[in-house]
Amino acid sequence: MSINQATRKNYKQSKKRNHNNQQRTRTSLSKSTQMRKQEKEKRRQERISNKKPIRRIFPIWLRIIVVLILSAAALIVGLMIGYGIIGDGVPTDALKFETWQHIIDIVKKEE
């Protein structure tokens, strides 16, 4: 057996050992990864099972109604400020039907 054949044989054997070691490492890593995933899933399930349901003190439908009421109030206040203070009129006249009818008549007659 020549030196080249001996070194080639050693090279092949070391390569085979390295390959086997890598496979063992992959297997052990995949097992530990699987265990971590299982533990993580278990903790998530525990969190879900221990979670108390949310009870809203101020329900969503009531929030919508309150927002609509506040929006209408802001509109009315804005009309009164605009008509009464900026427009030099009586603020309560902005809420009368006759005032709006007069404004509509003015807009339609200018055509």
LUMNU-45175 format. One record per residue (C-alpha): residue in one letter; x, y, z. Coordinates in steps of 0.1 Angstrom, whole numbers, plus 2048, in hexadecimal, padded with zeros to 3 digits. Each point is the difference from the previous one (the first is absolute). Layout:
N
+------+-----+-----+-----+
: resn :  xx :  yy :  zz :
+------+-----+-----+-----+
:    A :   X :   Y :   Z :
...
+------+-----+-----+-----+
// end
This chain:
111
+------+-----+-----+-----+
: resn :  xx :  yy :  zz :
+------+-----+-----+-----+
:    M : 800 : 800 : 800 :
:    S : 80F : 821 : 7F6 :
:    I : 7FF : 821 : 814 :
:    N : 7E5 : 80E : 7E9 :
:    Q : 7E8 : 7E3 : 806 :
:    A : 805 : 801 : 825 :
:    T : 7F9 : 826 : 802 :
:    R : 7E3 : 7FC : 7E9 :
:    K : 7F2 : 7E4 : 817 :
:    N : 805 : 816 : 81F :
:    Y : 7EF : 81D : 7EF :
:    K : 7E2 : 7EA : 7F7 :
:    Q : 7FD : 7F3 : 823 :
:    S : 803 : 822 : 810 :
:    K : 7E6 : 80D : 7E8 :
:    K : 7E8 : 7E3 : 809 :
:    R : 805 : 807 : 825 :
:    N : 7F9 : 825 : 7FC :
:    H : 7E1 : 7F8 : 7EC :
:    N : 7F4 : 7E8 : 81C :
:    N : 807 : 81A : 81B :
:    Q : 7EC : 81A : 7EC :
:    Q : 7E3 : 7E9 : 7FE :
:    R : 801 : 7F9 : 825 :
:    T : 801 : 826 : 807 :
:    R : 7E3 : 806 : 7E8 :
:    T : 7EB : 7E5 : 811 :
:    S : 807 : 80E : 823 :
:    L : 7FA : 823 : 7F4 :
:    S : 7DF : 7F6 : 7F0 :
:    K : 7F5 : 7EE : 820 :
:    S : 809 : 81E : 816 :
:    T : 7EE : 817 : 7E7 :
:    Q : 7E1 : 7EA : 801 :
:    M : 801 : 800 : 826 :
:    R : 802 : 826 : 800 :
:    K : 7E3 : 803 : 7E8 :
:    Q : 7EB : 7E8 : 816 :
:    E : 808 : 814 : 81F :
:    K : 7F8 : 821 : 7EF :
:    E : 7DF : 7F2 : 7F4 :
:    K : 7F8 : 7F3 : 822 :
:    R : 807 : 822 : 810 :
:    R : 7EA : 811 : 7E5 :
:    Q : 7E4 : 7E7 : 808 :
:    E : 803 : 807 : 825 :
:    R : 7FF : 826 : 7FA :
:    I : 7E0 : 7FC : 7EB :
:    S : 7F0 : 7E9 : 819 :
:    N : 808 : 818 : 81D :
:    K : 7F5 : 81F : 7EE :
:    K : 7E1 : 810 : 80E :
:    P : 7E6 : 80D : 7E7 :
:    I : 7FF : 825 : 7FB :
:    R : 7E1 : 811 : 80F :
:    R : 7FC : 822 : 7F1 :
:    I : 7F2 : 81A : 818 :
:    F : 7F8 : 817 : 7E3 :
:    P : 7F3 : 7EA : 7E3 :
:    I : 808 : 807 : 7DC :
:    W : 7DC : 807 : 7F6 :
:    L : 7FE : 81A : 81C :
:    R : 820 : 810 : 7F5 :
:    I : 7F1 : 804 : 7DD :
:    I : 7E1 : 811 : 80E :
:    V : 815 : 817 : 816 :
:    V : 816 : 80A : 7E2 :
:    L : 7E1 : 807 : 7EB :
:    I : 7F0 : 815 : 81B :
:    L : 821 : 813 : 806 :
:    S : 803 : 806 : 7DB :
:    A : 7DD : 80E : 7FE :
:    A : 806 : 816 : 81E :
:    A : 820 : 80E : 7F0 :
:    L : 7ED : 807 : 7E0 :
:    I : 7E5 : 813 : 812 :
:    V : 819 : 814 : 815 :
:    G : 814 : 808 : 7E0 :
:    L : 7E0 : 80C : 7EE :
:    M : 7F7 : 816 : 81D :
:    I : 823 : 80F : 803 :
:    G : 802 : 806 : 7DA :
:    Y : 7DE : 80F : 7FD :
:    G : 7FE : 813 : 820 :
:    I : 823 : 80C : 807 :
:    I : 812 : 801 : 7DE :
:    G : 7E0 : 808 : 7EC :
:    D : 7F3 : 81A : 819 :
:    G : 7DE : 7EF : 804 :
:    V : 7EE : 7F1 : 81D :
:    P : 810 : 7DE : 808 :
:    T : 7DF : 7EE : 806 :
:    D : 7F4 : 80A : 7DD :
:    A : 819 : 7E8 : 7F1 :
:    L : 7EA : 7E3 : 80D :
:    K : 7DF : 80D : 7F1 :
:    F : 7F1 : 7F0 : 7E1 :
:    E : 7F7 : 822 : 7F1 :
:    T : 824 : 80B : 800 :
:    W : 80B : 7E2 : 7EC :
:    Q : 7E2 : 803 : 7E9 :
:    H : 80B : 824 : 7F9 :
:    I : 824 : 7F5 : 7F9 :
:    I : 7F4 : 7E5 : 7E8 :
:    D : 7EA : 819 : 7EE :
:    I : 81D : 818 : 7FC :
:    V : 816 : 7E4 : 7F2 :
:    K : 7E5 : 7F4 : 7E7 :
:    K : 7F7 : 822 : 7F4 :
:    E : 823 : 809 : 7F6 :
:    E : 801 : 7E7 : 7E4 :
+------+-----+-----+-----+
// end
